[in-house]
Amino acid sequence: MKTLPLILAATALLATGACTKKAATSTAAKSEPTVAVTPPADGDWSQVTTPSTAGGFIMGNPNAKVKLVEYGSMTCPHCGEFDKVGAKPLIDNYVKNGKVSWEYRNFVRDPYDLAASLVARCNGPKSFFGLTRALYAAQPEWVSKLQKVSQPQMEALQKLPPQQQFVQIGALTGFPEFAALRGVPVAKTNACLADDKEVSKLVQMNSDAVTQYNIPGTPSFLINGALLDETATWELLEPKLKTAIGS
């Protein structure tokens, strides 16, 4: 099984600086929904979420003129800020009406990020965006819990087999109880945290992102397959969406 080494330094995990660097524009193969998508009866495309062939989840009309892809990390504060500021206007003004599809692909930075990603993905497309956004909203709280973990606890965590490491991270952060309040049973979340196949998928997604797009950090965005240069905020992203829609 592919996995990531534990990163025990708090500064590596909880950096408050930028999560992105300058990125070169690149293109690669298209990502498509893995299943056929039926248009919503009420016209609200934000209620439609499907898995993608790239391993992410797509909210909205898969045939939208503008296909937005976000590479995000659950422990990245700038990703959390983008979700706080940009997710609602993105959904309300562009995704609901079918003009833009929004695909989120996890780009894990560390084992704690990976554990949170496993939780967000655990219940599949129906709750992926809801759980992801809830984890971003609660990011200061669960990151604070990790900051308080003692050195002996960290050393014990490092000695566990990989599958048990993510389950223990869940116990330290309260992820299973967090997800249970949002409709995912504790037993299911723990099973997801120990899922070798899903861990390998997330690690492979990182490898693909770097190989295909030279993703330098998070958040990073693609529009119609092209990596945007230094566009890590809603303020910078929205004008590019408008240009793409109008072009």
N, C-alpha and C positions, 0 to 999 in steps of 0.2 A: 504493500500500500504506500502510495506517495503521501507524505505529510510534511508539515513545517516544523522546524525546531522551535522549542519554547524560547520565547524572548522574555527574559526575566527583568531586564532593566526597565524601570518605570518610565524613564525618559524616552525610551524607544516606543513604548506602548502609548504613553499619554502626552505625546508632543502636542504643543499648542501652536506651533508654527505651521506654515503652509504645507498641505499634503500633496501639492503638485509642483511640477517644474515645467520649464518650457518644453513643448512637445512639437515634433515635426508632423506635418500633415501626411496622412497615409490612407490607403484604401485597402479593402480586403473583401472576401466573399460575403454575400448577403446572409443575414440571419432571418429565418422564416419561422412562423408558428409551426409547432409540431402537429397540430390538428387543425381541421377546417373550422373557420370562425363564422358563426351566424350573426348577422347584424342585429342589434338590440331593438326590441319592439318599440321602445319609447325614444329611440334615437340617442340615448346616452351611452356613448362608447366607453366612458370611464368605468362602466360596470362590467366590461369584458376584459378578462385577463387570461392569457395563454402562455404556456412554456414556449421558448424559442429553441431553435436548433443550436444556438451558441451557448445554451445553458442558462440563459436569463429568463425573465418573465416580461411579457409585452402587455401593457395596458393600452386599450384602444383599438382603432381600426387598422388591421395589419396591411390594408391597401391604401393607407393614408399617403398623401403626396409627400409629406415630410416624416421621415422615420428618425426619431431621436433615440440615441442610445446613451445611457449614463453608466459609467464605471464608478461604483461607489464602495466605500469601506465603512463598516459599522463603527469603528473606533476613531474615524477621522472627524474632528470637530468641524471642519469646513464642509464636509458632506452633510453633517447635521444642520449646519447653518443654511445650506442650500435647500434642504428639505423644509426647514422652518419658513424660509422666505419665498422660495420658488415653487414648491410642489402644488400649492393650492391654485395660484394663477395659471400654472402650466396645465393643470387638469381642467379647471373651470373654463379657461379661454381658448384652449387649443386641443385638448384630448377629447373632451365631451362631445364636441361637434364633429369629430372625425377627421379634422385637418392634420393632426399630428398623432403618431403612435409613440409611446414612451416605453422603451425597453430598459430595464435595470439589470445590470450584470454585476455580480459581486466580484470585487477585486480585493482579496484578503491581504492585510498588512501584517498580521500577527495571529497567534493562536486564539486570542480573545475575540478578535474580529471574526475568525473562522467559526468559533462557537456561536456567536450571535447570528452569523449568516445561516448556520445550520438550523437555528430556531426559526428564523424568518422564513426559510424555505420548507420547513417541516410539514406544513399542512397544504402544500401545493399552491397552485395559482389563485385559488379562491380567497386566500387570506394573506398572500405574500406581501402585497403593497401595504395592507393594513398593519401587519406585524412589523414590517421594515420601518414604516413611519412612526409606529409606537416606540420601537427601540431607539430611533433617533431622538424622539421627544424625551425619552427617559435616559438618554446617553449620560448626562452628568451624574445621575444617581448610580447607575450600575458601574460606571467607570470609577466613581468614588469608592465603591465597595472593593474593587480590585486594588486601588491605591492603598487600602488599609490592610491588605493581606500581609501577614508576617513573613519574615524570611524563612523560618522553618516550614511554614505552609507552602511557600513557593518551592523550596527544595523537595518537599514531599511530592508536590505536584509534578515536578520534573522527572521523578523516578517512576511515575505511573506509566503503564502501556499507553500508546497514543489514544486508543478508544476511550480509556478511562480518564485521560487528561481533560477531554472536552466535557465529559459528564461532570467532572469535579469543578471545572470552570463554571458550568451551569449551576452547581450547588453554591458556589461562592457568590455568584451574581444574583441568584434567585430567578434565573431564566425560566425554569419549568413552571413556577408559580405565576410568573409574569404572563407566560403564554396561556396558562390555564384560565386566567381571567379574561382571555380573549378567544376562548373556544377550543384550545388545544389541550387535551388531557396530559397530565404530568408524565404518565408512563410513555406516551407517544413522543413527547419532547425528549425524554431521556434516551429513548430508542434512536431518535434522530441524531442526538449528540454522539452516539456510539456507532453511527452508520459509516463504515469504511468506504463504501461506494460513493456516498455523497461527499465525503472529505476528498476523495480522489478527484471527483468532478470539479470541486472548487479549486483545487490545486492546478488541475489541467486548464481551467478557465483563466487562471493567472498567466500560465505559460502561453496560452493562445493570445491573450491580450498583448503581451510583450512582443511575441513573434509577429503578429499580424499588424499591430498598430503602434508598437513602441510606446505603449501607455506608460507614462513616467510617474503617475501618482493619481490621487483622487481629490475631488471629483474630476473626471475627464468626460468629454462628450463627443459623440459623433453625430453628424447630420447626413443622412443618406450615404453612409459609409465612409465619410471623410472626417478625420480627427480634427477637431477645432483647436486652434492655437490659443493657449492662455485664456480659456473661457471657463472659469471655475465658479462664477456667481450668476444668479438670475439676472442681475443688471446687465451683464455682458452677454448672456445667452439669449435673452428674449429678442434683441434686435436681429440676431442671426436667424432665429426662427421666423420672424416676420419677413425677412428677406427671402428665405427659402420658400415660404408660402406664396409670396407675391411674385416669385420669379417664374 
